[in-house]
Amino acid sequence: MAMGFGSMLAGGCAVGAGMTGGAIFALTAWLTLLGMWAGAGLMDRVLAEPVHTAQPATQQAPVVVPVAP
């Protein structure tokens, strides 16, 4: 998050910072790109899960039991 904020403050983007460093084979840039990829994949899985909403219980008619006189 700090990298994204800093790169936007400087007028760039976080992916551009990773790609530029990756082009010169900087290890930290490759680790950053790997972290971005893993984070995006994780959030994709989290957000793609179906939302389980509680269904209201169905109302059934009350059972009337006849009582012998």
Distance bins in CASP14 RR format, pairs under 12 A and 6 or more apart:
PFRMAT RR
TARGET T0000
AUTHOR 0000-0000-0000
RMODE 2
METHOD distances of the structure
MODEL  1
1 7 0 0 0 0 0 1 0 0 0 0 0
1 8 0 0 0 0 0 1 0 0 0 0 0
1 14 0 0 0 0 1 0 0 0 0 0 0
1 36 0 0 0 0 0 1 0 0 0 0 0
1 39 0 0 0 0 0 1 0 0 0 0 0
2 8 0 0 0 0 0 1 0 0 0 0 0
2 9 0 0 0 0 0 1 0 0 0 0 0
2 14 0 0 0 0 1 0 0 0 0 0 0
2 17 0 0 0 0 0 1 0 0 0 0 0
2 32 0 0 0 0 0 1 0 0 0 0 0
3 9 0 0 0 0 0 1 0 0 0 0 0
3 10 0 0 0 0 0 1 0 0 0 0 0
3 12 0 0 0 0 0 1 0 0 0 0 0
3 13 0 0 0 0 0 1 0 0 0 0 0
3 14 1 0 1 0 0 0 0 0 0 0 0
3 15 0 0 0 0 0 1 0 0 0 0 0
3 16 0 0 0 0 0 1 0 0 0 0 0
3 17 1 0 0 1 0 0 0 0 0 0 0
3 18 0 0 0 0 1 0 0 0 0 0 0
3 28 0 0 0 0 0 1 0 0 0 0 0
3 29 0 0 0 0 0 1 0 0 0 0 0
3 31 0 0 0 0 0 1 0 0 0 0 0
3 32 1 0 0 1 0 0 0 0 0 0 0
3 33 0 0 0 0 0 1 0 0 0 0 0
3 35 0 0 0 0 0 1 0 0 0 0 0
3 36 0 0 0 0 1 0 0 0 0 0 0
4 10 0 0 0 0 1 0 0 0 0 0 0
4 11 0 0 0 0 0 1 0 0 0 0 0
4 12 0 0 0 0 1 0 0 0 0 0 0
4 13 1 0 0 1 0 0 0 0 0 0 0
4 14 1 0 1 0 0 0 0 0 0 0 0
4 15 0 0 0 0 1 0 0 0 0 0 0
4 16 0 0 0 0 0 1 0 0 0 0 0
4 17 0 0 0 0 1 0 0 0 0 0 0
4 18 0 0 0 0 0 1 0 0 0 0 0
4 32 0 0 0 0 0 1 0 0 0 0 0
4 36 0 0 0 0 1 0 0 0 0 0 0
5 11 0 0 0 0 0 1 0 0 0 0 0
5 12 0 0 0 0 0 1 0 0 0 0 0
5 13 0 0 0 0 0 1 0 0 0 0 0
5 14 0 0 0 0 1 0 0 0 0 0 0
5 17 0 0 0 0 0 1 0 0 0 0 0
6 12 0 0 0 0 1 0 0 0 0 0 0
6 13 0 0 0 0 0 1 0 0 0 0 0
6 14 0 0 0 0 1 0 0 0 0 0 0
6 17 0 0 0 0 1 0 0 0 0 0 0
7 13 1 0 1 0 0 0 0 0 0 0 0
7 14 1 0 1 0 0 0 0 0 0 0 0
7 15 0 0 0 0 1 0 0 0 0 0 0
7 16 1 0 0 1 0 0 0 0 0 0 0
7 17 1 0 1 0 0 0 0 0 0 0 0
7 18 0 0 0 0 1 0 0 0 0 0 0
7 19 0 0 0 0 0 1 0 0 0 0 0
7 20 0 0 0 0 0 1 0 0 0 0 0
7 32 0 0 0 0 0 1 0 0 0 0 0
7 36 0 0 0 0 0 1 0 0 0 0 0
8 14 1 0 0 1 0 0 0 0 0 0 0
8 15 0 0 0 0 0 1 0 0 0 0 0
8 16 0 0 0 0 0 1 0 0 0 0 0
8 17 0 0 0 0 0 1 0 0 0 0 0
10 16 0 0 0 0 0 1 0 0 0 0 0
10 17 0 0 0 0 1 0 0 0 0 0 0
11 17 0 0 0 0 0 1 0 0 0 0 0
12 18 0 0 0 0 0 1 0 0 0 0 0
12 19 0 0 0 0 0 1 0 0 0 0 0
12 20 0 0 0 0 1 0 0 0 0 0 0
13 19 0 0 0 0 1 0 0 0 0 0 0
13 20 0 0 0 0 0 1 0 0 0 0 0
13 36 0 0 0 0 0 1 0 0 0 0 0
14 20 0 0 0 0 0 1 0 0 0 0 0
14 21 0 0 0 0 0 1 0 0 0 0 0
14 29 0 0 0 0 0 1 0 0 0 0 0
14 32 1 0 0 1 0 0 0 0 0 0 0
14 33 0 0 0 0 1 0 0 0 0 0 0
14 35 0 0 0 0 0 1 0 0 0 0 0
14 36 1 0 0 1 0 0 0 0 0 0 0
14 39 0 0 0 0 0 1 0 0 0 0 0
14 40 0 0 0 0 0 1 0 0 0 0 0
15 21 0 0 0 0 0 1 0 0 0 0 0
15 22 0 0 0 0 0 1 0 0 0 0 0
15 29 0 0 0 0 0 1 0 0 0 0 0
15 32 0 0 0 0 1 0 0 0 0 0 0
15 33 1 0 0 1 0 0 0 0 0 0 0
15 35 0 0 0 0 0 1 0 0 0 0 0
15 36 1 0 0 1 0 0 0 0 0 0 0
15 37 0 0 0 0 0 1 0 0 0 0 0
15 40 0 0 0 0 0 1 0 0 0 0 0
16 22 0 0 0 0 1 0 0 0 0 0 0
16 23 0 0 0 0 1 0 0 0 0 0 0
16 29 0 0 0 0 1 0 0 0 0 0 0
16 32 0 0 0 0 1 0 0 0 0 0 0
16 33 0 0 0 0 1 0 0 0 0 0 0
16 36 0 0 0 0 0 1 0 0 0 0 0
17 23 0 0 0 0 0 1 0 0 0 0 0
17 26 0 0 0 0 0 1 0 0 0 0 0
17 28 0 0 0 0 1 0 0 0 0 0 0
17 29 1 0 0 1 0 0 0 0 0 0 0
17 32 1 0 0 1 0 0 0 0 0 0 0
17 33 0 0 0 0 1 0 0 0 0 0 0
17 36 0 0 0 0 1 0 0 0 0 0 0
18 24 0 0 0 0 0 1 0 0 0 0 0
18 25 0 0 0 0 0 1 0 0 0 0 0
18 26 0 0 0 0 1 0 0 0 0 0 0
18 27 0 0 0 0 0 1 0 0 0 0 0
18 28 0 0 0 0 1 0 0 0 0 0 0
18 29 1 0 1 0 0 0 0 0 0 0 0
18 30 0 0 0 0 1 0 0 0 0 0 0
18 31 0 0 0 0 1 0 0 0 0 0 0
18 32 1 0 1 0 0 0 0 0 0 0 0
18 33 1 0 1 0 0 0 0 0 0 0 0
18 34 0 0 0 0 0 1 0 0 0 0 0
18 35 0 0 0 0 0 1 0 0 0 0 0
18 36 1 0 0 1 0 0 0 0 0 0 0
18 37 0 0 0 0 0 1 0 0 0 0 0
19 26 0 0 0 0 0 1 0 0 0 0 0
19 29 1 0 0 1 0 0 0 0 0 0 0
19 30 0 0 0 0 0 1 0 0 0 0 0
19 32 0 0 0 0 1 0 0 0 0 0 0
19 33 1 0 0 1 0 0 0 0 0 0 0
19 36 0 0 0 0 0 1 0 0 0 0 0
20 26 0 0 0 0 1 0 0 0 0 0 0
20 28 0 0 0 0 0 1 0 0 0 0 0
20 29 1 0 0 1 0 0 0 0 0 0 0
20 30 0 0 0 0 0 1 0 0 0 0 0
20 32 0 0 0 0 0 1 0 0 0 0 0
20 33 0 0 0 0 0 1 0 0 0 0 0
21 27 0 0 0 0 1 0 0 0 0 0 0
21 28 1 0 0 1 0 0 0 0 0 0 0
21 29 1 1 0 0 0 0 0 0 0 0 0
21 30 0 0 0 0 1 0 0 0 0 0 0
21 31 0 0 0 0 0 1 0 0 0 0 0
21 32 0 0 0 0 1 0 0 0 0 0 0
21 33 0 0 0 0 1 0 0 0 0 0 0
22 28 0 0 0 0 1 0 0 0 0 0 0
22 29 1 0 1 0 0 0 0 0 0 0 0
22 30 1 0 1 0 0 0 0 0 0 0 0
22 31 0 0 0 0 0 1 0 0 0 0 0
22 32 0 0 0 0 1 0 0 0 0 0 0
22 33 1 0 0 1 0 0 0 0 0 0 0
22 34 0 0 0 0 0 1 0 0 0 0 0
23 29 0 0 0 0 1 0 0 0 0 0 0
23 30 0 0 0 0 0 1 0 0 0 0 0
23 33 0 0 0 0 0 1 0 0 0 0 0
24 30 0 0 0 0 0 1 0 0 0 0 0
25 33 0 0 0 0 0 1 0 0 0 0 0
26 32 0 0 0 0 1 0 0 0 0 0 0
26 33 0 0 0 0 0 1 0 0 0 0 0
27 33 0 0 0 0 0 1 0 0 0 0 0
27 34 0 0 0 0 0 1 0 0 0 0 0
28 34 0 0 0 0 0 1 0 0 0 0 0
28 35 0 0 0 0 0 1 0 0 0 0 0
29 35 0 0 0 0 0 1 0 0 0 0 0
29 36 0 0 0 0 0 1 0 0 0 0 0
30 36 0 0 0 0 0 1 0 0 0 0 0
30 37 0 0 0 0 0 1 0 0 0 0 0
31 37 0 0 0 0 0 1 0 0 0 0 0
31 38 0 0 0 0 0 1 0 0 0 0 0
32 38 0 0 0 0 0 1 0 0 0 0 0
32 39 0 0 0 0 0 1 0 0 0 0 0
33 39 0 0 0 0 0 1 0 0 0 0 0
33 40 0 0 0 0 0 1 0 0 0 0 0
34 40 0 0 0 0 0 1 0 0 0 0 0
34 41 0 0 0 0 0 1 0 0 0 0 0
35 41 0 0 0 0 1 0 0 0 0 0 0
35 42 0 0 0 0 1 0 0 0 0 0 0
35 43 0 0 0 0 0 1 0 0 0 0 0
36 42 0 0 0 0 0 1 0 0 0 0 0
36 43 0 0 0 0 0 1 0 0 0 0 0
37 43 0 0 0 0 0 1 0 0 0 0 0
37 44 0 0 0 0 0 1 0 0 0 0 0
38 44 0 0 0 0 0 1 0 0 0 0 0
38 45 0 0 0 0 0 1 0 0 0 0 0
39 45 0 0 0 0 1 0 0 0 0 0 0
39 46 0 0 0 0 1 0 0 0 0 0 0
39 47 0 0 0 0 0 1 0 0 0 0 0
40 46 0 0 0 0 0 1 0 0 0 0 0
40 47 0 0 0 0 0 1 0 0 0 0 0
40 48 0 0 0 0 0 1 0 0 0 0 0
41 47 0 0 0 0 1 0 0 0 0 0 0
41 48 0 0 0 0 1 0 0 0 0 0 0
42 48 0 0 0 0 0 1 0 0 0 0 0
42 49 0 0 0 0 0 1 0 0 0 0 0
43 49 0 0 0 0 0 1 0 0 0 0 0
END
